[in-house]
Amino acid sequence: MKTLIYGGAFDPPHLAHEHIVRSIAEQYQPERILIIPSGQRSDKSYKVALEHRVQILSIFAEDLADIGAELVDDFMVGRVTDGTTLGVDRVMQERYGHSPTQVFGTDVIPNMKLWDPSGRVEREIPKIFVCRSGAPTPDFSRVDNHHIITPELPSDIRALSSTEIRENVKKNVFHGLAPRIAEYIQKNRLYR
């Protein structure tokens, strides 16, 4: 596994995201880990301005530099507009010469056919599915070319979500955020 893609909204990135990336890096030892935040989409609105997303995600990637992580902000800032799974795969194949392994939560399995009717994502693209500890085991029968990992997350962040983080920040609670990200959010009064 040469290149690993960890994509998502990361609005904001939190400690569960960090633990997942570190667990995958330890188990699979990729040459590089690309943090690829999603760009503007009709079905998604972000809670902070783009300039703040870029800064927060730069901090997130810097905190993961010791395991070879780097931020690819092309999709987030709109330099590349096809941010679909297939679009990301195509761009990364052109850039690195191979189809990278993409990381997904198991919650996407039932909907994969909806956002890729061709079935290419299910059948061809290399994938790692992240299972939440204690969550029901999904049906992997339609999915080829994948690995499964259930990272051991500390109990206080096991069920953490970006939605929960945003709600806590409104109450001036920064639990679940890396210190530098919490500092940036607090200093710029984000997610209020």
N, C-alpha and C positions, 0 to 999 in steps of 0.2 A: 504494500500500500504506500504509494508515493505521496499523494496529495489527498488531504482530508478537507472537506468543506463543512463548516458548521455555520449554517445560515439561520436567519430568523429575524423577527422584528426587534428584539432586544430593547424593549421600551419600558424600563432600562434593563441592561444586563445585570444579573445578580449572582450571588455565590453559588447557587445550584448550577447555573450555566458554567461557571468556572470549574466546579467539581466534575461536571460531565466531561468537559473538554480534557481536563487533566486525566481522568480515568481512561478515556479513549486513547489518549496519547501514550499512557503507560502500557496499556494492553496491546496496541497495534503499532506503536512507534513509527508514525508516518514521517516522511522527510519534511513536510510542511503542513501546517494547519492554517487554512484560510477562513477567517471570520468574515462572513458575507452578510451584512445586514440588508434586509429587503428595502426596496425603494417604494416610491409612492404607488399605491394601488387603489382602485375604485372601491375595494372591499375593506380597506384598512385606513385608519387615520392615526397619526402619531400624536403623542401628547406634548411634545416639545418641538421647537423649531429645528430645522435641519442642521444649522450650525452647532447646536448643542448636542444633537445626536452624533454628529461627526466627532466632537470632542470627547463625549462619554465613551464612544466605541473605540476611539484611539487609546484612551486610558485602559479600557478592557483588554485590548490587544497587547498593549505594552506590559500589562500585568501577567500576560501569558507568553511573553517573548522567550522565556527560559525553556519552553517546550516547543519552540519553533512556530508560534502563532504570529500571523500578520493580518492586518485589516485590509480587506479589498472593498473599497467604498464606491467602486464604479457604478454599481446598481443603485445604491442608496442616494447618490448625488445626481444620478441621471445620465452619466456618461455612456452607460449601456442601458438600454430600455427594456430588453426582454429578460426580466428577472424571474421567469418561470424556471422550474427545475430543469427542463430541457434546454432553455436558453442559457442558464448558468453552465450546464454541462458542455454545451457547444462552445461557449466563450473560453472556458477553462481548458477544453481539448485543444483549441487553437493556441492558447497561451503556453500550455505545459506539455502538449503532445500526447496526452492520455486522458481518459475519462476518470475524473477524481471520484473518490468515495464520498457520498453525501450522507450527512447525519440527519435522522428524522426521529421524532417521538412516535411511539406506536399508535398514538391517537390519529395519525394521518392515514393509516392503512385502509379503513373503510371508504375514505374519500379519494384515494389516489386515482381511481378510474374516472372520477368526475373532472379532475383537473388535468388528466392526460388520457383522453379516450383511446389513444393509440395503444396504450398499455406498455409503452417503452420504458417508462419509469419503473413499473412493477417488474418487468422482465429483464431489462438490460443494465440499467444504471447501477453501478456498485453502491451499496447502501449499508449503513449501520443503523439499526433501530435501537433507541434507548428506551428501555422499559423502566417504569417507576416501580420501586420496591413495593410489594403488596397490591399492585394494580392487577386486574384480570389479564390473563395471557391472551393476546389477540390471535386471530386466525392468520397464519403466515402462508397458507396453502397457495394463494395466488401470487405470492411474491418470490422472485428468484434473485440470485446474486446478492445475498445479504448476510450480515452478521448481526448478532443480538448481544447487547450488553445491558446489564442491570447494575449500574454503579452504586456502590455503598455511599450514600450521602449521609452526612450528619443529621440526626433526627430533627434538629431545629430548622433545617432548610429543606428537608425531604419533599414537602408539598408546596414549596415556595413558588410563587408566580409573579410575573411582572405586574399584574393587576393588583395583587396584594401589596407589593412594594409601593406602588403609586398611592394606594389608600393609606398606607402607613406614613409615607412622607408628608401627606397632608396633615398628619397629627404630629409631625416633627420626630418620627421614629424611623431610624435608618438601619435597623436590623436587617441582615440579609444582603447588604451591599458591601462591596470592597471599600476600604477606607478612602481611597483617592476618588472613587466614583461618588461616594456619599458626600465627601467634601465639595466636589464640583457641583453636585445637585443643590446642596445647602447654600453654597456661596452665590449661586445664580438663581436661587429661589424657584427651582423647577418643580413641576408636578404638583403645584399648589391649587 
